[in-house]
Each structure stands twice: as C-alpha cells, then as structure tokens.
Amino acid sequence: SARRVLDGSNTIFLEDAGTPSFVTVFYAILHEEERTLTYVNAGHNPAILLHADGRLEELGPTGPVIGLVDEPGYAEETIPLEKGALLFLYTDGITEAINSREEMYTDERLKALLMENAGLPAQDLIKVVFEHVRSFCGDVPQFEDMTILVLKVL
C-alpha cells in the first residue's frame, strides 16, 4: 500500500540521514481498471485534480514530511478519476518561481492557468505551464527544480 511504502521510507530515511533533514513526497498508485488513485502526501505541495465538470480539488498532505518524526501515521486516500479529469502534480519550483520584482508565481496563478488550458493534451499543457512560468520570471535565474507530471483520464 502507499501508506506502507511511506512508513518504510520514513524509517529508512531516519536511520540513514545522519543530519537533521527531511523530504516531501507525493506517492500514488493508479488503479486503471477501477479508475481510482490511491495516494499519500507526505508534506508535498498539493496535487491539483481538475474534475471534468470544472471543479478544482487539491490533494493536500495526509501526513508529515519524511524524516520529521519516528511514527508519522500517514493516512492513505483513494479518489475516483472520472473520464475527462486532469491530475496535475508539480514541485514547488513552479509556484515559488520569482520575477524581477521578487514576486512569486503562486498557486493561484497556476490554478487559473490550468483551468484555462485543461482541454489541451498533456504534453501541450506541460509546455504552456513552463512557458508561462518562464515568461513570468523573465531574466531571473531559476533557483529550484521545476518538475511537472500530468495525467489525463480518457
């Protein structure tokens, strides 16, 4: 189960880390036949689920970051994935990207862009988001990784 994987990862991380540190993780198992997603969010920024009817849902943390506590008690959530839904996972380098006025890109800006472009194919949506973030930042160098994963339910 997703919960057991994260519990085990937390234990190994605590044993091997050496110095106080932590890591955020969004771990999910896709059940294609049942059209469900089972996930554990260990302190990672929320995945964004855009439902086919246009509703936006955030899949927020279900437990603490890995490496913080001995027994984190992660909760596992299972959600249905209806036809036409879009699941958007990303690292905080997207929403925390900064422009020359030291303004962050923000979650709100990302959500608005996703809602405007939800009908695009996954590859095109990824391209649009990266281009929008780069345009927002201008000449300011990237200081964090920017990773995106998109799942479209057909």
Buried (B, 14 or more C-beta within 10 A) or exposed (E): EBBEBBBEBBBEBBEEEEEEEBBBBBBBBBEEEEBBBBBBBBBBBBBBBBBEEEEBBEBEBBBBBBBBEEEBEBEBBEBEBEEBBBBBBBBBBBBBBBBEEEEEBBBEBBBEBBBEBBEBEBEEBBBBBEEBBEEBBEEBEEEEEBEBBBBBBE
